[in-house]
Amino acid sequence: MSQLAPMDRDAILAKVREILAKQFEIPPEKVVPEAQLYTDLGLDSIDAVDLVVTLQDMAGRKVDADRFRTIRSVDQLVDAIHDLLNGK
């Protein structure tokens, strides 16, 4: 696993855009903080599992599955990654 140093929210949003575009073919311009992962971006439960695995690899840490299940928007995802990278 390659662990990332703490990042600010703008850098995390850019990385999320990159991941969603590459892994799920979502146009980067659709990945905005208010976008809903399931309804606006079309992710499903299998995509969510794949995303968790990618985030764990990115962060070098285990993602809290319970917290991830509550995430619905890109903004909430950015917050969760921010906390993960900053050891919260």
MIKEDREN-474980 format. One record per residue (C-alpha): x, y, z; residue in three letters; residue number from 1. Coordinates in Angstrom, 2 decimals, always signed. Layout:
! MIKEDREN-474980
(rec (X; Y; Z); "ALA"; NUM)
...
//
This chain:
! MIKEDREN-474980
(rec (+0.00; +0.00; +0.00); "MET"; 1)
(rec (+1.25; +3.48; -0.79); "SER"; 2)
(rec (+0.38; +5.82; +2.04); "GLN"; 3)
(rec (-0.37; +9.43; +1.20); "LEU"; 4)
(rec (+0.65; +12.34; +3.36); "ALA"; 5)
(rec (-2.14; +14.46; +4.82); "PRO"; 6)
(rec (-3.91; +16.37; +2.05); "MET"; 7)
(rec (-6.23; +19.34; +2.05); "ASP"; 8)
(rec (-9.81; +18.94; +0.89); "ARG"; 9)
(rec (-9.18; +20.45; -2.57); "ASP"; 10)
(rec (-6.39; +17.96; -3.23); "ALA"; 11)
(rec (-8.59; +15.11; -2.00); "ILE"; 12)
(rec (-11.45; +16.22; -4.27); "LEU"; 13)
(rec (-9.05; +16.25; -7.23); "ALA"; 14)
(rec (-7.89; +12.73; -6.34); "LYS"; 15)
(rec (-11.51; +11.53; -5.97); "VAL"; 16)
(rec (-12.29; +12.97; -9.42); "ARG"; 17)
(rec (-9.30; +11.14; -10.86); "GLU"; 18)
(rec (-10.28; +7.82; -9.22); "ILE"; 19)
(rec (-13.94; +8.03; -10.24); "LEU"; 20)
(rec (-13.03; +8.98; -13.81); "ALA"; 21)
(rec (-10.44; +6.24; -14.19); "LYS"; 22)
(rec (-12.18; +3.43; -12.31); "GLN"; 23)
(rec (-15.85; +4.12; -13.07); "PHE"; 24)
(rec (-15.69; +6.29; -16.23); "GLU"; 25)
(rec (-17.50; +9.18; -14.54); "ILE"; 26)
(rec (-16.81; +12.53; -16.22); "PRO"; 27)
(rec (-14.68; +14.61; -13.82); "PRO"; 28)
(rec (-16.94; +17.65; -14.22); "GLU"; 29)
(rec (-19.79; +15.64; -12.65); "LYS"; 30)
(rec (-17.73; +14.97; -9.51); "VAL"; 31)
(rec (-18.66; +18.04; -7.47); "VAL"; 32)
(rec (-19.07; +18.22; -3.67); "PRO"; 33)
(rec (-22.87; +18.20; -3.79); "GLU"; 34)
(rec (-23.08; +15.20; -6.17); "ALA"; 35)
(rec (-24.73; +12.12; -4.70); "GLN"; 36)
(rec (-22.62; +9.00; -5.24); "LEU"; 37)
(rec (-25.50; +6.65; -5.98); "TYR"; 38)
(rec (-28.13; +8.82; -7.64); "THR"; 39)
(rec (-26.06; +11.48; -9.44); "ASP"; 40)
(rec (-22.94; +9.48; -10.26); "LEU"; 41)
(rec (-24.58; +6.09; -10.71); "GLY"; 42)
(rec (-22.44; +4.06; -8.32); "LEU"; 43)
(rec (-23.91; +0.84; -6.97); "ASP"; 44)
(rec (-22.98; -1.32; -3.97); "SER"; 45)
(rec (-20.32; -3.25; -5.91); "ILE"; 46)
(rec (-18.77; +0.04; -7.05); "ASP"; 47)
(rec (-18.78; +1.21; -3.42); "ALA"; 48)
(rec (-16.80; -1.87; -2.37); "VAL"; 49)
(rec (-14.30; -1.28; -5.19); "ASP"; 50)
(rec (-14.01; +2.36; -4.12); "LEU"; 51)
(rec (-13.30; +1.35; -0.50); "VAL"; 52)
(rec (-10.51; -0.97; -1.66); "VAL"; 53)
(rec (-9.01; +1.83; -3.77); "THR"; 54)
(rec (-9.22; +4.28; -0.85); "LEU"; 55)
(rec (-7.56; +1.80; +1.50); "GLN"; 56)
(rec (-4.73; +1.36; -0.97); "ASP"; 57)
(rec (-4.47; +5.12; -1.43); "MET"; 58)
(rec (-4.44; +5.91; +2.28); "ALA"; 59)
(rec (-2.43; +2.93; +3.45); "GLY"; 60)
(rec (-5.03; +2.48; +6.19); "ARG"; 61)
(rec (-8.18; +0.46; +6.75); "LYS"; 62)
(rec (-11.38; +2.32; +5.94); "VAL"; 63)
(rec (-14.08; +2.18; +8.64); "ASP"; 64)
(rec (-16.80; +0.23; +6.81); "ALA"; 65)
(rec (-19.55; +1.51; +9.14); "ASP"; 66)
(rec (-18.64; +5.11; +8.40); "ARG"; 67)
(rec (-18.36; +4.48; +4.69); "PHE"; 68)
(rec (-21.86; +3.00; +4.56); "ARG"; 69)
(rec (-23.25; +6.37; +5.70); "THR"; 70)
(rec (-21.51; +8.34; +2.94); "ILE"; 71)
(rec (-23.87; +9.54; +0.23); "ARG"; 72)
(rec (-22.22; +12.61; -1.32); "SER"; 73)
(rec (-18.84; +13.48; -2.77); "VAL"; 74)
(rec (-18.44; +16.06; +0.01); "ASP"; 75)
(rec (-18.97; +13.40; +2.69); "GLN"; 76)
(rec (-16.48; +11.16; +0.89); "LEU"; 77)
(rec (-13.88; +13.96; +0.84); "VAL"; 78)
(rec (-14.43; +14.54; +4.58); "ASP"; 79)
(rec (-14.03; +10.83; +5.34); "ALA"; 80)
(rec (-10.80; +10.61; +3.31); "ILE"; 81)
(rec (-9.50; +13.78; +4.96); "HIS"; 82)
(rec (-10.12; +12.27; +8.40); "ASP"; 83)
(rec (-8.57; +8.96; +7.35); "LEU"; 84)
(rec (-5.41; +10.61; +6.02); "LEU"; 85)
(rec (-5.13; +12.77; +9.12); "ASN"; 86)
(rec (-5.55; +9.86; +11.52); "GLY"; 87)
(rec (-9.04; +10.69; +12.81); "LYS"; 88)
//
